[in-house]
Amino acid sequence: MRIALFSDIHGNLEALKEILKDIEKENIDEIICLGDIIGIGPDSKSCLDLIINNNIKLILGNHELAYLFGTSSDYNIEESEREHYKYIASTLGDIERKFLEKCPLFIDFKYGNNKFKFMHFLIKDKNLKYPYHSLNLLTTLKDCLGDVVKKTNSDYIFVGHEHTGFEQDFDNIKLYGVGSSGCVKRNITSYTIIDIKTEVTVLRKVITYNKKKLEEALLREDYPERSNLASRYFGINLD
């Protein structure tokens, strides 16, 4: 069993296309995106449509939830960012909304003696419109992280949301942050392959993509906070 994972594409269509092209070369049984396909970058709708048209399993990220439930549902969204979220929502239609309304918050999967859990980030309360723990759980609140991980009742946990990626072990429970495949400042992106045999192997595969085309798309598509987001998340100066 081989599973391909990626997360936080954030409207970077060029990175997503290269990832899917590379996945075709691998003997992959299942593809899962851990959320945040939309937002930040210039091609949210095209990225989401690629997910839909390729029958890829998508777990809801905070950007998808903000689209579905409104920006007031996410306490992390600042007032200055709300126009950007409204713009992203305006680019999506009925097909995208109906698809997202059916997407889960997490996927549980058992193979042999191992239990796997896939989610955008560690869930505090699945009944909330913003269900995730704060990212501070990885830093200032890290003393609580082990207890949260153990409550998932899983052997392997895979999350996105934190863009740089990480790996931690809690009493033989493995927690992997796969990082962002879209918010990258070089012409390099990555995705994760989980190879499940008698043992579980987790490999991060690094590939290149056409960053020039991303820059061209940013210049072509004017939207709220574009210059700030391009610089902050893609290392592209549009000024």
C-alpha positions in Angstrom: 0.0 0.0 0.0 1.4 3.4 -1.1 -0.2 6.7 -0.2 0.8 10.1 -1.6 0.2 13.1 0.6 0.4 16.8 0.2 -1.0 19.9 1.9 -1.3 23.6 1.7 -1.1 24.2 -2.0 -2.7 27.6 -1.5 -3.5 28.4 -5.1 -0.1 27.4 -6.5 -1.3 25.6 -9.6 2.2 25.1 -11.1 3.4 23.3 -8.0 0.2 21.1 -7.9 0.5 20.1 -11.5 4.1 19.0 -11.1 3.2 17.0 -7.9 0.4 15.2 -9.7 2.6 14.5 -12.7 5.3 13.1 -10.5 2.8 10.9 -8.5 1.9 9.3 -11.8 5.4 7.9 -12.0 5.0 6.2 -8.6 3.0 3.1 -7.8 0.5 5.0 -5.7 -2.8 3.5 -4.4 -4.3 6.6 -2.9 -3.8 10.3 -3.0 -4.8 12.5 -0.1 -4.6 16.3 0.2 -4.6 17.5 3.8 -6.4 20.8 3.1 -5.8 24.5 2.2 -5.9 24.0 -1.6 -7.4 27.5 -1.8 -6.3 31.0 -0.7 -3.2 33.1 -0.9 -2.1 32.2 -4.4 -3.6 33.2 -7.8 -5.3 29.9 -8.9 -7.5 28.7 -6.1 -10.4 27.5 -8.4 -8.1 25.8 -10.9 -6.3 23.9 -8.0 -9.6 22.8 -6.5 -10.9 21.7 -9.9 -7.8 19.6 -10.4 -8.5 17.9 -7.1 -12.1 17.3 -8.1 -11.4 16.1 -11.6 -8.7 13.7 -10.4 -10.9 12.1 -7.7 -8.4 13.1 -5.0 -9.5 12.8 -1.4 -9.5 16.3 0.2 -9.5 17.0 3.9 -10.9 20.4 4.9 -8.3 23.0 5.9 -9.0 26.2 7.6 -9.2 28.1 4.3 -11.9 25.7 3.0 -13.8 26.1 6.3 -13.6 29.9 6.2 -15.1 29.7 2.7 -17.9 27.4 3.8 -18.7 29.1 7.1 -17.5 32.6 6.6 -14.4 34.5 8.0 -16.0 35.1 11.4 -15.7 31.4 12.1 -11.9 31.6 12.2 -10.5 33.7 15.0 -7.1 33.8 13.3 -8.3 35.9 10.4 -7.5 39.6 10.8 -9.8 42.3 9.6 -7.3 43.3 6.9 -7.4 39.8 5.5 -11.2 39.5 5.1 -11.4 41.1 1.6 -8.9 38.5 0.4 -11.1 35.6 1.7 -14.2 37.3 0.1 -12.4 37.4 -3.2 -11.5 33.7 -3.1 -15.1 32.9 -2.3 -16.2 34.9 -5.3 -14.1 32.8 -7.7 -15.7 29.5 -6.6 -19.0 28.2 -7.9 -21.6 25.6 -7.1 -19.5 22.6 -8.2 -16.7 23.6 -5.8 -19.0 24.3 -2.9 -20.9 21.1 -3.2 -17.7 19.2 -3.4 -16.3 20.9 -0.3 -19.5 20.4 1.7 -18.9 16.6 1.4 -15.2 16.7 2.4 -14.3 15.4 5.8 -12.3 16.9 8.7 -10.2 13.8 9.0 -9.7 10.3 7.6 -9.0 7.3 9.8 -7.4 4.3 8.1 -6.2 0.9 9.4 -3.7 -1.3 7.6 -2.5 -4.4 9.4 -1.8 -3.6 13.0 -1.2 0.1 12.3 -3.8 2.9 12.7 -3.3 6.0 10.6 -5.0 9.4 10.9 -5.0 12.2 8.3 -6.1 15.8 9.1 -5.3 19.4 8.4 -4.2 19.9 12.0 -4.8 18.3 15.4 -8.5 18.7 16.2 -9.6 20.2 19.4 -13.4 19.9 18.9 -14.8 18.5 15.6 -18.2 20.2 16.3 -16.7 23.7 16.1 -16.6 25.7 12.8 -12.9 26.2 13.6 -12.1 22.8 15.1 -8.3 22.9 15.3 -5.9 23.5 18.1 -3.8 26.6 17.8 -0.5 26.3 16.1 1.0 27.4 19.4 0.6 23.7 20.3 3.9 23.2 18.5 5.7 26.0 20.3 4.6 27.8 23.4 2.1 25.1 24.3 4.3 22.1 23.3 4.1 20.6 26.8 0.5 19.7 25.9 1.2 18.2 22.5 2.0 14.7 23.7 -1.4 14.4 25.5 -3.3 15.7 22.4 -1.4 13.2 20.2 -2.2 10.3 22.4 -5.9 11.1 22.4 -6.1 10.5 18.7 -5.8 6.8 19.3 -3.5 6.4 16.2 -0.1 5.1 15.5 0.7 7.4 12.7 -0.7 11.0 12.4 -0.2 13.2 9.4 -1.1 16.9 9.4 -0.6 20.0 7.3 -1.2 23.6 8.3 2.3 24.3 9.7 4.1 25.2 6.5 7.7 24.2 7.3 7.0 20.6 8.2 8.2 18.5 11.2 8.4 15.1 12.7 7.9 14.0 16.3 7.6 10.8 18.3 5.4 10.4 21.4 5.7 6.9 23.0 5.9 5.2 19.6 3.2 7.4 18.1 4.6 9.2 15.1 3.4 12.7 14.2 4.3 14.1 10.8 3.7 17.6 9.6 4.1 17.3 5.8 4.6 21.1 5.3 3.3 23.3 2.6 3.7 22.1 -1.0 2.5 25.5 -2.4 3.9 28.2 -0.1 7.5 27.8 -1.1 10.0 30.5 -2.0 12.2 28.6 -4.4 11.3 26.6 -7.5 11.2 23.5 -5.4 8.1 21.7 -3.9 7.6 18.4 -2.3 5.1 15.7 -1.3 5.1 12.7 1.0 4.9 9.0 0.1 3.8 6.5 2.8 4.9 3.0 1.9 3.1 0.4 4.1 4.5 -3.1 4.0 5.6 -5.1 7.1 7.0 -1.8 8.2 5.9 1.8 7.5 8.3 4.0 5.5 7.7 7.8 5.2 9.5 9.5 2.4 9.5 13.2 1.5 10.0 13.6 -2.3 11.4 16.9 -3.5 10.8 18.1 -7.1 11.1 21.3 -9.1 8.2 23.3 -10.6 8.0 26.3 -12.9 8.0 29.3 -10.5 8.1 31.7 -13.4 4.6 30.7 -14.4 3.5 31.2 -10.8 4.9 34.8 -11.0 3.1 35.4 -14.3 -0.2 34.2 -12.8 0.3 36.5 -9.9 0.9 39.5 -12.2 -2.2 38.5 -14.3 -4.6 38.1 -11.4 -5.0 41.2 -9.3 -6.7 40.5 -5.9 -6.7 41.8 -2.4 -3.4 41.5 -0.5 -1.7 40.1 -3.6 1.7 41.9 -3.3 2.0 41.2 0.4 1.0 37.5 0.0 3.3 37.0 -3.0 6.3 38.3 -1.1 5.5 36.6 2.2 4.6 33.1 1.0 6.2 32.8 -2.4 9.2 35.1 -2.2 8.1 37.1 -5.2 8.3 40.8 -5.3 5.6 42.3 -7.5 6.3 46.0 -6.6 
